[in-house]
Amino acid sequence: MEDVARLINIIYLLISLESKRLVRRMKPKASIDYGVRAMMYLAINGGTCSSKEISERMDIPRDYLIQLGLKLRNAGLINARPGKNGGYTLARPASEITIHDINEAFDEERKMPRHPLVGNNADREVVERVSLATGFILSSVEWFLGRISIQDLLDASENGETAEKFFERVSGK
C-alpha cells in the first residue's frame, strides 16, 4: 500500500504545479484525499472490498468513508452492495475514472469568490480581465485533472515514474 500513499503524494504535487515547476505542496480537501485513496485501493485489489477493509488499510475513518462512498456511488464511480458480503467495487475501468471525476463527486456546489470584484470603486475592464483569468485557471486545473485517470496513477506507481515524467506523459494525451 506504499504505492497508494506515493500516488496520493503525486496528486498533491499535481495541484501545486505552476508552469511545469513544483512551487509548493498543497493538501487537497480531506474528501478528495480519502476519495483517491479509496478508489486507488479498489483499483489495485480489483474486487469487492468492505468499508472496514478500506478504512483500516487506507487509514480513512470508517463513518466518513461510508459518507464518501455514497457520493462516489451517486456519481457513478463505484458500486456499493450492502450486507454481510457487501462492499465497494469500481463502477468503470480505472482508465475511465479521472481525478476530476472524483473531485466533482464531492463538489456539490461551486464556491463563489470570497470577495467578488464588484462595487462602486471597481474598474469594469479590470474586473472583466481578472474574472476571465480566474476562469482560465479553474478551467485549466479541471482540464488537467480530467486527463489523469486512476489507471495513469497505477501505471506511474508500477513504473516508478518521477513526477516530471508523469506530468509529461499525462499532458501529452
C-alpha positions as CSV (number, residue, x, y, z in Angstrom):
1,M,0.0,0.0,0.0
2,E,3.1,2.3,0.0
3,D,2.3,2.7,-3.8
4,V,-1.1,4.2,-2.9
5,A,0.5,6.7,-0.5
6,R,3.1,7.6,-3.1
7,L,0.4,8.2,-5.7
8,I,-1.6,10.3,-3.4
9,N,1.5,12.5,-2.9
10,I,1.7,12.8,-6.7
11,I,-1.9,14.1,-6.7
12,Y,-0.8,16.7,-4.1
13,L,2.0,17.7,-6.4
14,L,-0.2,18.0,-9.4
15,I,-2.3,20.6,-7.7
16,S,0.8,22.6,-6.9
17,L,2.1,22.8,-10.4
18,E,2.9,26.2,-12.0
19,S,4.4,26.2,-15.5
20,K,5.6,22.6,-15.0
21,R,7.6,23.6,-11.9
22,L,6.8,22.4,-8.5
23,V,6.4,25.5,-6.4
24,R,5.0,24.2,-3.1
25,R,3.0,21.4,-1.8
26,M,-0.7,21.8,-1.1
27,K,-3.1,19.5,0.6
28,P,-6.4,18.8,-1.0
29,K,-9.6,18.6,0.9
30,A,-9.9,15.5,3.1
31,S,-12.8,14.2,0.9
32,I,-10.5,14.3,-2.2
33,D,-7.6,12.7,-0.4
34,Y,-9.7,9.9,1.1
35,G,-11.7,9.5,-2.2
36,V,-8.5,9.0,-4.2
37,R,-7.2,6.6,-1.5
38,A,-10.4,4.5,-1.7
39,M,-10.5,4.5,-5.5
40,M,-6.9,3.5,-5.8
41,Y,-7.4,0.7,-3.3
42,L,-10.4,-0.6,-5.2
43,A,-8.4,-0.4,-8.5
44,I,-5.4,-2.2,-7.0
45,N,-7.5,-5.0,-5.4
46,G,-9.8,-5.4,-8.3
47,G,-12.7,-7.0,-6.5
48,T,-15.3,-6.2,-3.8
49,C,-13.8,-4.6,-0.7
50,S,-15.6,-3.9,2.5
51,S,-15.7,-0.4,4.1
52,K,-13.9,-1.9,7.1
53,E,-11.1,-3.2,4.9
54,I,-10.6,0.0,3.0
55,S,-10.9,2.0,6.2
56,E,-8.3,0.0,8.0
57,R,-5.8,-0.3,5.1
58,M,-6.1,3.3,3.8
59,D,-6.4,5.0,7.2
60,I,-9.8,6.5,6.5
61,P,-12.3,7.0,9.3
62,R,-15.0,4.4,8.5
63,D,-18.0,6.6,9.1
64,Y,-16.5,9.2,6.8
65,L,-15.7,6.6,4.2
66,I,-19.3,5.4,4.2
67,Q,-20.4,9.0,3.6
68,L,-17.9,9.4,0.8
69,G,-19.0,6.0,-0.6
70,L,-22.5,7.4,-1.1
71,K,-21.2,10.4,-3.1
72,L,-18.9,8.2,-5.2
73,R,-21.8,5.8,-5.9
74,N,-24.2,8.7,-6.8
75,A,-21.5,10.0,-9.2
76,G,-21.4,6.6,-10.9
77,L,-17.8,5.9,-9.9
78,I,-18.3,2.9,-7.6
79,N,-20.9,0.2,-7.0
80,A,-22.0,-0.3,-3.4
81,R,-23.5,-3.6,-2.2
82,P,-24.9,-3.7,1.3
83,G,-24.9,-6.6,3.7
84,K,-22.5,-9.1,5.2
85,N,-20.8,-10.0,1.9
86,G,-21.2,-6.5,0.5
87,G,-18.7,-3.8,-0.2
88,Y,-17.5,-1.5,-2.9
89,T,-16.2,-2.1,-6.4
90,L,-15.3,0.3,-9.2
91,A,-18.2,1.0,-11.5
92,R,-16.0,1.6,-14.5
93,P,-12.5,0.6,-15.5
94,A,-9.7,2.5,-13.7
95,S,-8.7,4.0,-17.1
96,E,-12.1,5.7,-17.3
97,I,-12.2,7.3,-13.8
98,T,-10.3,10.6,-13.5
99,I,-9.2,12.7,-10.6
100,H,-11.6,15.3,-11.9
101,D,-14.5,12.8,-11.6
102,I,-13.6,12.2,-8.0
103,N,-13.3,15.9,-7.3
104,E,-16.7,16.5,-8.9
105,A,-18.3,13.8,-6.8
106,F,-17.5,15.8,-3.7
107,D,-18.0,19.3,-5.0
108,E,-21.8,19.8,-4.6
109,E,-21.7,23.4,-5.3
110,R,-19.1,25.7,-6.8
111,K,-17.9,28.2,-4.4
112,M,-18.3,31.8,-5.2
113,P,-15.3,34.1,-4.8
114,R,-14.7,35.2,-1.2
115,H,-14.7,38.8,-2.2
116,P,-16.3,39.2,-5.6
117,L,-14.9,42.1,-7.7
118,V,-17.9,44.4,-7.7
119,G,-18.8,47.7,-6.2
120,N,-18.6,51.4,-6.8
121,N,-14.8,51.5,-7.0
122,A,-14.4,48.5,-9.3
123,D,-12.8,49.2,-12.7
124,R,-15.1,47.3,-15.0
125,E,-12.4,46.5,-17.6
126,V,-10.0,45.2,-14.9
127,V,-12.7,43.2,-13.3
128,E,-13.6,41.5,-16.6
129,R,-10.0,40.7,-17.3
130,V,-9.3,39.3,-13.8
131,S,-12.6,37.3,-13.9
132,L,-11.6,35.9,-17.3
133,A,-8.1,35.0,-16.0
134,T,-9.6,33.3,-12.9
135,G,-11.9,31.3,-15.2
136,F,-8.8,30.2,-17.3
137,I,-7.1,29.0,-14.1
138,L,-10.0,27.0,-12.9
139,S,-10.7,25.5,-16.4
140,S,-7.0,24.6,-16.7
141,V,-7.0,22.7,-13.4
142,E,-10.2,20.9,-14.3
143,W,-8.8,20.1,-17.8
144,F,-5.6,18.7,-16.4
145,L,-7.2,16.7,-13.6
146,G,-9.6,15.3,-16.2
147,R,-6.6,13.9,-18.1
148,I,-5.3,11.9,-15.1
149,S,-7.0,8.5,-14.6
150,I,-6.7,6.1,-11.7
151,Q,-5.0,3.8,-14.2
152,D,-2.4,6.5,-15.0
153,L,-1.6,6.7,-11.3
154,L,-1.4,2.9,-11.1
155,D,1.0,2.8,-14.1
156,A,3.2,5.6,-12.7
157,S,3.5,3.7,-9.5
158,E,4.3,0.4,-11.2
159,N,6.9,2.0,-13.5
160,G,8.5,4.1,-10.8
161,E,7.9,7.3,-12.8
162,T,9.1,10.6,-11.4
163,A,6.6,13.4,-11.1
164,E,8.1,15.2,-14.0
165,K,7.9,12.2,-16.3
166,F,4.3,11.6,-15.1
167,F,3.3,15.2,-15.9
168,E,4.9,14.9,-19.4
169,R,3.0,11.7,-20.1
170,V,-0.4,12.8,-19.0
171,S,0.0,16.2,-20.6
172,G,0.7,14.6,-23.9
173,K,-2.5,12.6,-24.1
